[in-house]
Amino acid sequence: MLDLLMKRRSCRKFQQKTVETDKIEKILLSAQLSPSGKNACPWEFITIEDKETLQKLGDCRKPNQPFLPQAPLAIAVLCNTEKSDTWIEDGSIASAIMQLEAESLGLGSCWVQIRLRESNQGKSSEEYVRELLGVPKHMAILNIIAVGYPEERLPAHTLNEIKTERVHKEIY
Ligand SMILES: Cc1cc2nc3c(=O)[nH]c(=O)nc-3n(C[C@H](O)[C@H](O)[C@H](O)COP(=O)(O)O)c2cc1C
């Protein structure tokens, strides 16, 4: 697990290679095996592979996220805010687990923040994505995870980045 965590870096350059259906299914399965507050499982996911939609998704943020249209796959992470008061935590955990599963399958991924961000079109990122993907009002849109085979890999994390002063023993 630690090896995987060291190796995983955000990927913003993807090969033009389709992600196999079984790998997409494994990523979605990993998300749904995530822990959630009171086991409410408030998340839902939209997979996007349509080139035209991916192109439009690039404008979900200001400045735009040019790697999103280049990714062969994007997964929008939605959370039912009426189901749980820990939906942000639940959706974030599911997102991180999908990124780790993607890494374990030889794929790269990058989190694109939607909640609290602005789109290139003046409206909020959430409103922009909601209209584009037809997401109902009770589902918050937390992020979009871009996924694909890496064209370029950032160097793995090193133990030099680890700061022991962040960890306290017994009291702060
Ligand atoms: C909550 C959150 C929001 C992020 N938002 C974006 C984003 O909008 N665009 C982007 O390119 N990367 C985004 N990232 C990726 C971070 O920039 C990246 O994880 C961080 O720089 C550490 O690099 P690493 O993932 O390679 O370890 C986000 C990551 C998190 C956890």
The ligand as a Tripos MOL2 file, in Angstrom:
@<TRIPOS>MOLECULE
LIG
   31    33     1     0     0
SMALL
NO_CHARGES

@<TRIPOS>ATOM
      1 C1         -9.4720   18.6570   -2.7830 C.3       1 LIG1
      2 C2         -8.5420   18.6520   -3.9770 C.ar      1 LIG1
      3 C3         -8.7750   19.5340   -5.0190 C.ar      1 LIG1
      4 C4         -7.9550   19.5210   -6.1520 C.ar      1 LIG1
      5 N1         -8.2810   20.3180   -7.2170 N.ar      1 LIG1
      6 C5         -7.5310   20.2420   -8.3350 C.ar      1 LIG1
      7 C6         -7.9250   20.9370   -9.5000 C.ar      1 LIG1
      8 O1         -8.9690   21.5790   -9.5400 O.2       1 LIG1
      9 N2         -7.1180   20.8740  -10.5990 N.ar      1 LIG1
     10 C7         -5.9560   20.1450  -10.5940 C.ar      1 LIG1
     11 O2         -5.2740   20.1210  -11.6110 O.2       1 LIG1
     12 N3         -5.5760   19.4300   -9.5120 N.ar      1 LIG1
     13 C8         -6.3240   19.4570   -8.3930 C.ar      1 LIG1
     14 N4         -5.9970   18.6830   -7.3090 N.ar      1 LIG1
     15 C9         -4.7640   17.8820   -7.3260 C.3       1 LIG1
     16 C10        -3.6970   18.5220   -6.4120 C.3       1 LIG1
     17 O3         -3.1790   19.6690   -7.0240 O.3       1 LIG1
     18 C11        -2.5920   17.4690   -6.1270 C.3       1 LIG1
     19 O4         -3.1660   16.3450   -5.5140 O.3       1 LIG1
     20 C12        -1.5140   18.0410   -5.2240 C.3       1 LIG1
     21 O5         -0.8170   19.0810   -5.8720 O.3       1 LIG1
     22 C13        -0.5050   16.9750   -4.8020 C.3       1 LIG1
     23 O6          0.1000   16.3830   -5.9390 O.3       1 LIG1
     24 P1         -0.0130   14.8110   -6.2150 P.3       1 LIG1
     25 O7         -1.4700   14.4730   -6.3920 O.co2     1 LIG1
     26 O8          0.7820   14.5740   -7.4760 O.co2     1 LIG1
     27 O9          0.5420   14.0690   -5.0260 O.co2     1 LIG1
     28 C14        -6.8250   18.6510   -6.1940 C.ar      1 LIG1
     29 C15        -6.6070   17.7560   -5.1380 C.ar      1 LIG1
     30 C16        -7.4670   17.7400   -4.0650 C.ar      1 LIG1
     31 C17        -7.2450   16.6960   -2.9720 C.3       1 LIG1
@<TRIPOS>BOND
     1     1     2 1
     2     2     3 ar
     3     2    30 ar
     4     3     4 ar
     5     4     5 ar
     6     4    28 ar
     7     5     6 ar
     8     6     7 ar
     9     6    13 1
    10     7     8 2
    11     7     9 ar
    12     9    10 ar
    13    10    11 2
    14    10    12 ar
    15    12    13 ar
    16    13    14 ar
    17    14    15 1
    18    14    28 ar
    19    15    16 1
    20    16    17 1
    21    16    18 1
    22    18    19 1
    23    18    20 1
    24    20    21 1
    25    20    22 1
    26    22    23 1
    27    23    24 1
    28    24    25 2
    29    24    26 1
    30    24    27 1
    31    28    29 ar
    32    29    30 ar
    33    30    31 1
@<TRIPOS>SUBSTRUCTURE
     1 LIG1         1 GROUP 0 **** ****
